[in-house]
Amino acid sequence: MSIESLIQSLPKAELHLHIEGSLEPELMMHLAQKHQVDLPYKSIEQVRKAYQFEDLQSFLDLYYLGASVLIDEQDFYQLMWQYLCQCRAQNIVHTEIMFDPQTHTHRGIGFDIFMPGFLRAMEVAYQQWGQSSQLILSFLRHLPEQDAIDTFVQAQPYLHQVTAVGLDSSELNHPPTKFKSVYAQAAKKGLKLVAHAGEEGPPEYIWEALNELQVDRIDHGVRSIEDPELVQTLINKQMPLTVCPLSNTKLCVFDDMTQHNILSMLERDILVTVNSDDPSYFGGYLNENFLALHQAFDLTPAQLIQLVKNSFKASFLDESKKRYWLAKIDEFANNTD
């Protein structure tokens, strides 16, 4: 079986996906017309041309503009539904989906609007084809911690339907320690903890996420390779990194995919996983990220299978479900030798 066929056929998990970043230009334009939102684009082609980013901030400016078309519950249902249909098409059997409440609450769109939309789509996908999905409530790090704390209070009625909290948005000058209090509150509620660190920010931010926030998983983490002691810590702890190859090249963390360090980290036994981050903005969903790695590095079946297995090991599924999917992958691999 070719690597391309193997990528499509293997059951996969995705652990680093921002639902607002899956807003396709067609849906953006449709919702803008529905709600008479004035966007600076007259066509889908103009939207696509705008998807050329110099850095993380230039992307975020467009990301927040796009999110302005999400207004009623049905909009959030459509957004989630379109991503879950992509999961079905790409054989992503489990996904852990980040959402940014403050992007919406700051526009007057409350939890009572977006959460029912998200949850309804997730339930329909589960009922129709058994789609496994979980939610990660992410705080915007460029805002004050008190804003995150207020958001966490607003989220209380829905916390039983949230698996983890996370930290995203502009990384530079917003270290993880800024959010130590709200993470402590989330831990007390029994939630899992993740945080973006070491994308644009330095290895020190990864240390802070580990030591100060006590995270269960690091999102991105590609700059960890600059600190040998940190690398050894990640190996010893088997601390997962949710790496996003197309995102990293689109946002110029690496100039070219051939410079990416994910396979060198894999070879060193760091628990790296492949994810799509903001797929509509960065040129592809999960399978396209694997294909981009294959085009750059000529992935071997063993490397691909290990990356896919890592995604289940690093997930927040219970241990029995992890074992089930890991066995399925082994069974699949054995049958395709």
N, C-alpha and C positions, 0 to 999 in steps of 0.2 A: 504494500500500500504506500502511495506517495505521502510525503510529509503534509502536503496540502489536504489530502483526503483524511489523514490522521487528525489534523487540527480540527476539521469539521466534525469528525465522527466521535472523538473522545468526549465523554461527559466532563463538564468543566464547572468550576466555581469562580465567581468574580467578586472581589472584596473591596474594590476601590472604584466606585462609580457615583458621580454626583448627578442626581436625577435632573436637576436644572440644566446640567451640561449635556443632557441627551435631547434637548429641544432642537429638533430639526428645522431648517429654514422654512420648509413648507408649512409646518404647524405654527411656527412663529408668525408668518405672514397671515395665515388663516385666522389666528386668534387676534392679531392686530386689527384685522378688518372687522371681526366679530365685535370687538370692544371699542372700535374707533380710536385705537392707540396710534399716535403719530410717530412712526419710526423713520429714521433717516435713509430708508431704502425703498425703492420703488418696485423692486423685483427680487425673486429668489436668487438670481445671478449676482445682484449687488450685495446681497447678504453673504453669499459664498466668497465674494471678493474681499469682504471685510474680515474674513477669517485668516488674516495674515498678521501674526503677532510678533512684536519685538521682544516681549518679555511677559512675565506673569501679570503685571499690572495692566498692560494693554489688552490682554485677554479678559481680565476681570471686568474692565470697563464695559466691554461688549456683552459679557456674561450677564451683568446686572441689567443692562439695557434689554436684553432678550427676555429676562425674567419678568419684565414689566407688563408683558402681555398675559401673564397667568393671573387671572382675577377671580373666577368662580370655581366651584367644586368640580364641575365637569372638565374644566381646563386641566386641573391637576390629575383627574382620572385619565384623560387622554394622554398626558405626558407620561404617566407611569405605564399605561397600557401599551403605548408604542415601544417603550424600552423592554417591557416583559415579552412582547412579541418578538423582539430581536433576540432575547434570551432563547426563546423556543427555536428560532431559526438557526441559532448558532450552537445549540445543544449546551447552553449554560443551565445546568440543572439546579444550581443554588446561587443566589446573589445577595449581597449585603449592600444596601443602597443608602448612600448619604443624602440628606436633605438639609437645606439651610433655612430654618424658620425665620431668622432675622431679615433675610432677603424679602420676605413676604410681610411679616408683622410690621416692619418699618414703612410699608406701603398701605397699612390698614387692613391687610389680609390676615385673618386670624387662624389659629390652630383648628377652629371649628369649620373652616373652609377647606384648607389643604389636606388635613389629615383624613377626613372621610373620603376625599377623592383618591388619595394614595391607597388607602386601605381597601377600598372597594375594588380597585383594579387588581391589587394583590390577591384578594379573595377570589375574584373571577378567574384569574390565571391559575390559581391553585385548584379550583374546582374543575376547570376545563382540561388541564393537562398536568396537574400535579406540580406546578412551579413552586419551588421553595424560595422564599425571600424573607429578608429581615431588614429593619430600618436602623440607621445610624443618625442620630440627631447631632448635627455639626454646628459648632459655634463659629462666628466670624471673628477672627483674631485681630482685625484692624479696629474693632470696636472695643470699648472698655469692658473689663471683666464684669462690672456691675450689670451691663446690658445682657451678658451671657447668663448671669444669675437670675435676672428678671425673666429671661426667656425660659430658663429651666423651671421656674415657678409656673409660668403659663402652660408648660408642657405636662404638668402633673396629671391631668385627667387621662393623658394618652401614654404615660410612661410604661404601662403594662404591655403596650404594643411596640415598644422601642427596645432594641437589643443593646445598643451602645451609644456613647457620646463621642464626638470627634471634634477636630479643630482644623479649620481651613481658612482660605483667603490669603491675603498678603502676608508672607512669612517674615521678610526682613524687618528688623526692629520690633517684632512682636514675638518675643520668646515664649516658649511653653510655660515658664514659671508665672507669667502674667495671669494664668488661668488655674492656678493651684487650688483655690478655694472651691470653684464650681466643680472641678474634677473630684475633689474630696466629697462633695455633696452627691455626685453621681455614683461614686463608689459605694457610699452608704446605702444607696437605693438598690445596690446589687447589679448595676449596669456594667458592661464591659467598657474598656477605655481604649481609644485609639487617638492618634494625633499626626497631622502632617508635620514632618521635620526632616531637614536635610535634603530639601529640593533646591531652593535658592539659599536657604539658611545654612549655617555652618554645622560641622559635626557636634559642636557644643549644644545645639538645640536638640539633637538626638539624645545626648546624655541627659539633658533636662527633662525630656519627655519620659525617659526611663526612670530617672531617680526622683524627680519632683512630682510628676503626674502619675507615675506607676502604671504606665500604659501596658496593655496586653499586646499591642501591635503598633508598628511604625508605618505610616503612610509615606511613600516615596523612599527616603532614607539613602538615596544613591551617593550622597556625599560622605557617608560613613567610611568609605574606602580610604579617605584621607587620614584616618586616625587608626593606627594598627591596634591599639588597646581596645578601641570601640569595636573594631571588627571581631576581635577575639571574644569580647563580651557577647556580641550578637550570636556568634557561633555557639558559645557555651550555653547561653540561655535558649538557643533556638528561637530567638525573637523574630517573628515574621516581618518582612518588608513587603508592602504592596506597591510594586514598581509599575510604572506606566510609560512604556517605551515611546509610543507616538507622542504623548504629551511632552515628555522630556526633550524630544527633538524639536517639536513645534514651538516650545517656549524657550528654546536655545540653552537648556541645561547642558545638552550636548549639541555640537554643531551638526553632527551626522550620526545616523544610527550605527555606523561601523565603529563609532567611538564609545558606544554605550557599554556600561560595565556589568550588566545583569548576568551575563554568562560567566564572567570571571568571579563574580560573587557566588554564583551557583557552584562553580568548581571548588570554591573554598568552604562549601557546606553551610553557607548562609541560607536561611529559609526564605528565599525570594519567590515572589509570585508575579504573574503577569496580569495587568488590568488595563481598562480603557480610560479611566478618569472622566473626561468630558468628551464623549465620542463624536458628537455632531460637530464640535469645534476643532477637534484634533485629527480628523481624517480617518476614523474607523472605530468599530466596536472591538470586542475582545479577540475574535478570530483574525481581524486585520492587524492587531498588534503582534500576534504570533507570526503571521505571514511576513510582517516587516522585519521581525527578528530573523526569520528564515532567509529572507532575501539578503540581509546584511551578513549573516554568520553561517549560513548553510546548516541549520539546526539538525542534529541527529535525532532519531526517534527516542533514544534514551534521554536526551536533554529535554525534549518536549514532554515526555511522560513524567519526568521528575518535576518539571515546572507545574504541570497539571496536578500531580499528586500534592505538591506543596500547597496549592490553593485550597484543597480540602483540609490538609493538616492545619493550616493557618486560620481556617474559618471558625465561626462561633456555633457551628452545628454541634449537637451532642455527640459523644464518643461513638455511640452505636451507629449513627448515620455516617460519621467519618469512616468508620471501618467498612461499612457497606459500600461506599463509593470508592474507597481505595481498592477494595477487592474487585469491584466492577472494572476498574482501570487495569488492574493486573490481568484479569480474565480477558479483557479486550486486547491488551498488548500481546498476551500469549497466543491468542487466536489469529493475530495478524503477523506473527513472526515469519 
